[in-house]
Amino acid sequence: MPYGIKKNENNEWTAFNREYKPLSCNDPFTQIPDSEFVYTNYGKLSDQFLLSLADQPSSVHFDENNTITLVYFYSDSTNPSNFQDNTLWERYFDKLRKLASIPSKSYAH
């Protein structure tokens, strides 16, 4: 389950799980170098679009140039797998649908 997305120095994005590992890694003790993440080039994603994916304003991280570099889709209080609340699942899946609708330009490691 994607917890969020982060950007690399090439302006490409990758999803990560709750342990900040690639989605395929379920072992919280395995160290995964950033080079093992699969990044996707979506072109320029607007701040407005990225903020629409964020759980709340504090769920977005910025670099020293005020560029968004990380977005969390949910928090402990809005994690759909922790509650029996279909609206949390719907909000979460809406974010994934938005992201999936953006055509990628290329794939890179």
C-alpha positions, 0 to 999 in steps of 0.5 A, spaced: 500 500 500 503 506 497 504 511 503 507 516 499 511 519 493 518 522 493 522 525 488 529 524 486 534 529 483 532 528 476 525 530 478 522 523 477 517 520 482 517 513 486 512 510 491 514 508 498 511 503 503 510 505 510 517 503 512 519 508 507 521 502 502 519 500 495 512 497 495 515 490 493 519 490 500 515 488 506 521 487 511 522 493 515 529 491 517 532 490 510 536 496 508 534 499 501 539 504 497 535 509 493 538 506 487 533 500 488 527 504 487 524 505 481 522 512 479 518 515 473 518 521 469 511 524 470 514 531 467 512 537 471 507 536 477 504 542 479 504 544 486 496 544 486 496 537 484 501 534 489 497 538 494 491 534 492 495 528 493 497 530 500 493 527 507 494 534 510 498 541 509 503 538 513 504 531 509 508 535 504 515 536 505 519 541 501 527 542 499 531 549 500 528 551 494 521 551 496 520 545 491 515 539 493 520 533 494 515 528 498 508 527 499 504 522 504 497 520 502 495 518 509 497 519 516 496 514 522 489 518 523 487 517 516 490 510 515 484 506 511 487 500 513 486 502 521 479 504 521 472 501 518 471 507 514 469 507 507 470 514 506 478 513 508 478 508 503 475 512 498 479 518 499 485 514 498 483 511 492 482 517 489 489 520 490 491 513 487 487 514 481 489 521 480 496 519 480 495 513 475 492 518 470 498 522 469 502 519 463 509 517 464 514 520 460 519 514 461 522 509 467 528 510 470 532 507 476 
